[in-house]
Amino acid sequence: MGGLVCRAFCLFSLVGLVTLGQPVVTFAQSGGWGEPIAAPAEPEPARTEPNPEWADAPPTEYEERSPQNPDWVEETEPPPVGTRRPRASESYDPRYANRNLTMPRGMMRGTFDTVVGRRKDDGQPFGTTGTISTMNFGVGITLANDFEIGFSRYRMGSFPGVSVFPNFGFGGEGLITFSMSPEAKFGDIPFYARFEAYENDVVKLGIDAVFRIPSRTEFGFLGGIPLRFIIHEQFAFDTGMEFVVDNNPQGPSIWSLNIPFNFIANATDRFFLKLNSGMNMFDLGHTVRTATSGLVQGPFYFIPLGFGAGYTVDAGTTMMDIFASFRFPTFYGFTTRASNLNAETWQVTIGLNIHSPVLFKGSAL
């Protein structure tokens, strides 16, 4: 009996030693004995990244374009870099037929033309005959609203002039001008002032005063009323009246009346065509008849005929009109006694007008 107790004690002691190194399994009552009780779950580690379920939804296209978004900028063109000077074509219409009779305030125009042609010797007591060629430089500037001055034979709507005296339209007038044939000489200097008295989308009306400062011929004065009609911004009809007084060192001054006629058509916004004619009534006061003792009797009437073409281009901030024309300055002439068709007097003109951008605001007269 003692041995049996001893063996039992040893068995329990061995079991206790074995269980000392094992984890303790706990039990809990859950409807009955013998059901294991789960060990408590270990705590989850702290979250170091944001929970994607908590993040805001991506912005919609409307929210991105919303004015409340300071990062959104609506741009239709790149922002300007520095100060940009406006182009001349932004102030003065590149369509030749749709321009005003004066440039915008603060704009300048440089003019150049060269004329080559021939006038036959018809026995008349005025004007050079033979082969004639000239070069003419001029300048114009608009000082105030609708008020333009310059030293040039070019004026919008009044070029080329229909006057046959003193140079039959062969040039010889400008701020700097000279003839190359039949002899080399400097020409006269015309000073003009033009005021555009009335203008709307269809009608432009101006007033001209032109003084010929003589350095080769004689003093002269022109008072004109240029008139322009515009049709659909692509076509223009230029006309008006010009009263001319030319000094005559041998007697009374010579009075003349010019009625120009120019038709301009812009085939494109830059390319234009021109047809010019008119009427020149020269020596209305019969001065030539008095000076020649009746051998040559006026008045004299001349109808010129010409045509030309030109193209307008932008060159940096400037705008240039490049043009060429061919004309018979006395295509049809007549007096009260006779008439004559004259195709032997002709001229070719090549010209260039350069318009600056608006350089100053000036006075708002």
Steps between C-alpha positions, in 0.01 A plus 500: 500500500784734586668420171185580307469838665863569432462422132194723469678786663792469264263497198328820604831663570621415149185637341537823695858543386398454138216750516714771658663579160170517299263795463208495722172429328214671664143393486189685549158388557295535188217272524700221650823377632775403265449770235823693431505872558672698216803701594456880479600648159822698486449882438548615137806716433445879467409613144774713344329563160167681446202288464400507134140477605538834680656689199297758304364400163703631201374837372265502206580686173255772599673548837841516328374773264306682768599865556528414872804289418797740519718255308274517191574774242293521182735615220411537135843634402841510663553786743694796359867514568608855575350801324381436142455790260183463293524438129405764245245263346319487836435875480466561124299257292723279279217502245591793278140558394373526858738766635418847622630804313736572792715266704429436870634759743870452570579297186765591241526406132808501284440511125717418202421477131697504181346596166631415155323597180490709190315808388488588133564853381152621408592864461332608824679773699511315833677195636812298423507273195698190411597221738426597861597325822479618860546370854286640782523455877245634746372477854169554676384496863167527678532748786143490632175321435430514124772761438797400285791703366796410285754574230392258231313481171314195634166542676251219556229511233678772300792310349602515226383855438326582172666840467705542183692804618785546552625141467214309337492260795860389451589586859766756577334582833592377847697572813800371305442474126707520188475422133750274327397582143484695279729683741602454863326756721341523839122539501245695702392437860125461562375569851149373566249507783193280497204493735243220484186699573253213489521122502287194557510143372395605150601864437825686572529875431818704532640849444845549339738793487821443302776758449764438235827648627696575183855390458468419131174639362256754647292541813165324491203439726240222501178504700318170488198312628580128480205265527504122548209255479553149639295196397505187719847586631654355181432770240556876499422783264714815542398830348463865603618836371837676492543872428853582385677835464842505331718808505586639157806729493395636160151606593186404696490175696367185335177360645404136461238257628567129552242228560678172586347158459650190659338160540668258744412135555657275762509158338626369837564672830852583377488511120332797333433623148454860390349673198552875475371771273339840544480838338749787496378841384816701454526878457142601567607865501638490141845599626686296238302661219592844635867407537520363146295779339229252415725249322423235763151525638358335811340380707647153451320186612678173567371158601769265635470122508702256708494181699715347771533234765651476845556277799510577870745316725601515865870558566552478875277762655474702176262452208609547137302560182692392191337611176557556129291679240491587132328816379430724204489844671343674197321204342231721352540875461279760346427870482197688377639465147664157472563168673779247499559143623852478639646160583858614435533671838522228764658429837580206728504556876642266764442603860531403863315639802623409849261554792641506851307378804336765714799681653320739733150581613528872437210739537145373480372795295 
